[in-house]
Amino acid sequence: MLTKDQISKNLRKIKQEIEEAKNQSGRKEDNIILVAVSKLQPAEYIKWAIEDGHRDFGENYVQEALKKMEDISEPDVNFHFIGRCQTNKAKYIAGNFSMVHSVDSLKFAKELDKRCEKKDYYQDILIEVNVAKEETKGGVLEQDLEKFTEALLKECSRLKIKGLMCMPPYMEDPEKVRPYFAKLRKLKEDLEQKLKISLPHLSMGMSSDFKQAILEGATIVRIGTKIFGERQYKK
Ligand SMILES: *Cc1c(COP(=O)(O)O)cnc(C)c1O
């Protein structure tokens, strides 16, 4: 377990490093959202971070996330859904998260759209791209991205596409991950041009590689371990 003080220190340090990377990337004016990934960590950690002024949290497992949310009364806290999108979970996701980062199937998207319609909710989403074509990971393949995006635009009026997300392979040397971040940025720019849409967000970069992600244009980084330490629970 970490103490409240340790988490507070970690948050401050990460925010400082984000600032530095942002300045280095020449995007001084941009606001980079730090999603503190609290999956498999005690609800207490989230409360401490909120008391410390933090507002964005990432969760991978719907039931776990909803349970943690029950105890949080602050109105302006944002939960981001960053886990695998399973169609049977869409009804629990709809309306409960400020952004869903990992949309990668039309079946799920349609179900989420339907559930949002019922709740009269417009859901911000990102499309996850499988940038390294890894079989074990979710995400739309590069060659399917344009068609997939068009289908979402056409068939899911409740889903507001805000950008792209990726989870590249872990590498000892984070510089080796950089080409994947550059690729996601390029895919985003191509989509914007081809489909004449605006995609403000690139959700990329985790504890080990968020600086490289920011240098390649990340607007949202998702950081768990470097804030909350090793995860407490197993899945
Ligand atoms: C767990 C997780 C993270 C955070 O990973 P850390 O290495 O602990 O920073 C970020 N994004 C996704 C999608 C995750 O599942």
The ligand as an SDF file (V2000), in Angstrom:
LIG
                    3D

 15 15  0  0  0  0  0  0  0  0999 V2000
   -3.3330   -0.5340  -17.1260 C   0  0  0  0  0  0  0  0  0  0  0  0
   -3.4120    0.3770  -18.2700 C   0  0  0  0  0  0  0  0  0  0  0  0
   -2.6910    1.5800  -18.3160 C   0  0  0  0  0  0  0  0  0  0  0  0
   -1.7030    1.9950  -17.2270 C   0  0  0  0  0  0  0  0  0  0  0  0
   -0.5460    1.2220  -17.2750 O   0  0  0  0  0  0  0  0  0  0  0  0
    0.7260    1.5750  -16.3710 P   0  0  0  0  0  0  0  0  0  0  0  0
    1.8350    0.8770  -17.0560 O   0  0  0  0  0  0  0  0  0  0  0  0
    0.4530    1.0560  -15.0120 O   0  0  0  0  0  0  0  0  0  0  0  0
    0.9060    3.0440  -16.3920 O   0  0  0  0  0  0  0  0  0  0  0  0
   -2.8910    2.4120  -19.3930 C   0  0  0  0  0  0  0  0  0  0  0  0
   -3.7350    2.0940  -20.3930 N   0  0  0  0  0  0  0  0  0  0  0  0
   -4.4280    0.9470  -20.3980 C   0  0  0  0  0  0  0  0  0  0  0  0
   -5.3370    0.6580  -21.5300 C   0  0  0  0  0  0  0  0  0  0  0  0
   -4.2910    0.0490  -19.3520 C   0  0  0  0  0  0  0  0  0  0  0  0
   -4.9800   -1.0940  -19.3820 O   0  0  0  0  0  0  0  0  0  0  0  0
  1  2  1  0
  2  3  1  0
  2 14  2  0
  3  4  1  0
  3 10  2  0
  4  5  1  0
  5  6  1  0
  6  7  2  0
  6  8  1  0
  6  9  1  0
 10 11  1  0
 11 12  2  0
 12 13  1  0
 12 14  1  0
 14 15  1  0
M  END
$$$$
